Amino acid sequence: MTSSVSSSTAAQAERPHRPSMRSWCLGLLVASALAPALSGCAALAVGGMVGGAMLYSDRRTSGTQLEDQTIEFKAKARVRETVGDRGHVNVTSYNRTVLITGEVPTEADKAAVGTAIAGVENVRSSLNELAVAPIPSLAEMSNDSLLTSRVKASYVDARDISANAYKVVTEHGVVYLMGLVTEREANRAVELARGVSGVRKVVKAFEIISEDDLARRTPREAAAAPASAAPR
């Protein structure tokens, strides 16, 4: 940097830049989507900046969140044992309901993966959305990651839903939505996701709760809201 800086430029430099919540989140999500090699850094950033808030604003109990992580870990091990590197399988557990997406070579492989994951301890139910198709290219997977980022950003930008209430998974332009949400929240999330350019279809994999149940969970979310703001 050169030492000759005009007074107006210097004044601008002294004023801290405070990015909007949407631009900050979208930038981080897109960066992690398009640069897989940096995904570890992105995860670290999220954990350090808003991880605590996400933990408390998540509608699952902390025990259930841990169970979901354990289910995913065990399920992925079962997938490796079942199809090895012959398929591309993603496993997402939310409130002990497992969504299986990706591609495998045969219908027999699809059935075998579904059976193996259904047998994992603590799994309540599973949704087998595997496609019998070739493994997608890196460009196709990057596009799916970008769509996921855009859907999440639309939830952050919306004022009438809690973005942390949703889990978003995208495969071949099909967006799968998970979460503990009311019928009203489910419909709104689907509406927003369908409005994202490039989304071919939206599949609801929600667990519907009542408005009374939501009201009982809301204080935990509201208490965490200030901590989940964009860093200054």
Secondary structure, DSSP 8 states (H G I E B T S, - for coil): --S---HHHHHHHHS-----HHHHHHHHHHHHHH-GGGHHHHHHHHHHHHHHHHHHHSSS-HHHHHHHHHHHHHHHHHHHHHHTTSSEEEEEEETTEEEEEEEESSHHHHHHHHHHHHTSTT--EEEE--EES----HHHHHHHHHHHHHHHHHHHH-SSS-GGG-EEEEETTEEEEE-EE-HHHHHHHHHHHHTSTT--EEEE--EE--HHHHHHHHHHHHHHGGGGS---
